[in-house]
Amino acid sequence: MSRVITVMNMKGGVGKTTVSANAGGALAVYRLGNTPNPRKVLLIDYDPQFNLSQCYIPAKSYFALDKERKTVIAVLQDSGVALDPYKLQLPGTATPPSLISLVHNVAKYRSGSQLDIVPSTLDLMYVALGRTDSQVDVIEERFAKFIGEARQGYDVILIDCHPAGSLMTKTALTNSDHVLIPVAPERYAVRGIGLMLDFIKSKKHGAVGPTAHILFNRVPRIGHRSEEVAIRTNPRYAGLCLDNTLKKYSAFSDPEEGRGFVWYSSKPYSTEASRNLAAVAAEFAQRIGV
């Protein structure tokens, strides 16, 4: 069964895209668990900053895709003509483009696993900022249909969502089974988690909504910061926290244009970083059942 995961935190600066790029890729690259079946993984860059796209796609290829509108904005809008930051365009049809027309293949592995991405674009900011006096049901329906098609072809669909309340965060959360919340153990981290959980709850349809998981990111290689301990011992959050943490290795920040990922790296500590990432990915895969 396919799983859709939104990676999001209402607090910025927590390494959201670092988690999306590394953990998402690891689900395809690594053979995880007792039954390491190959996985087809789709990454959807749903952030106007398009950092996830820059991690995986060479610049020349990316700009060609952006020019041809082979980005996620095509799911929400019929046309890129006359985009207005103050007025949200509504598409004339509830049918989105086909998944295959927007997917960019990153890699196919000998194991049978596959990693693809739907890139983002700065033009997505028009959707994030735009307002409309009309109902936006047609946009929500287009995104839901697009995710429905993705569920037919992929084991894991991971949505890297921007850290703000908007139509994009609403469509991501209402179509997700799980939410992965990256948390940097620092001041105000607890408040950020609380806001995120309240936001997830507000987007539920009745009792149905995505399951939250907390992943501590950029933690010390040895020991635990007091902020992490405080969150893990908080009854509201304790059961949501992954046991494994993504530790502070420079290799996790290196990816660019499809290069520099820890599973390719020969830099110092890359072996330790790779083991750390594999442990995080294996635990998360077990939690979501893939």
Secondary structure as GFF3:
##gff-version 3
##sequence-region A 1 290
A	DSSP	beta_strand	3	7	.	.	.	ID=ss1
A	DSSP	alpha_helix	16	29	.	.	.	ID=ss2
A	DSSP	beta_strand	40	46	.	.	.	ID=ss3
A	DSSP	alpha_helix	51	56	.	.	.	ID=ss4
A	DSSP	alpha_helix	59	67	.	.	.	ID=ss5
A	DSSP	alpha_helix	73	76	.	.	.	ID=ss6
A	DSSP	three_ten_helix	99	101	.	.	.	ID=ss7
A	DSSP	beta_strand	104	108	.	.	.	ID=ss8
A	DSSP	beta_strand	114	118	.	.	.	ID=ss9
A	DSSP	three_ten_helix	122	124	.	.	.	ID=ss10
A	DSSP	alpha_helix	125	129	.	.	.	ID=ss11
A	DSSP	alpha_helix	137	153	.	.	.	ID=ss12
A	DSSP	beta_strand	156	161	.	.	.	ID=ss13
A	DSSP	alpha_helix	167	174	.	.	.	ID=ss14
A	DSSP	beta_strand	178	183	.	.	.	ID=ss15
A	DSSP	alpha_helix	189	202	.	.	.	ID=ss16
A	DSSP	beta_strand	211	219	.	.	.	ID=ss17
A	DSSP	alpha_helix	226	232	.	.	.	ID=ss18
A	DSSP	three_ten_helix	238	240	.	.	.	ID=ss19
A	DSSP	beta_strand	246	247	.	.	.	ID=ss20
A	DSSP	three_ten_helix	250	253	.	.	.	ID=ss21
A	DSSP	alpha_helix	270	288	.	.	.	ID=ss22
###
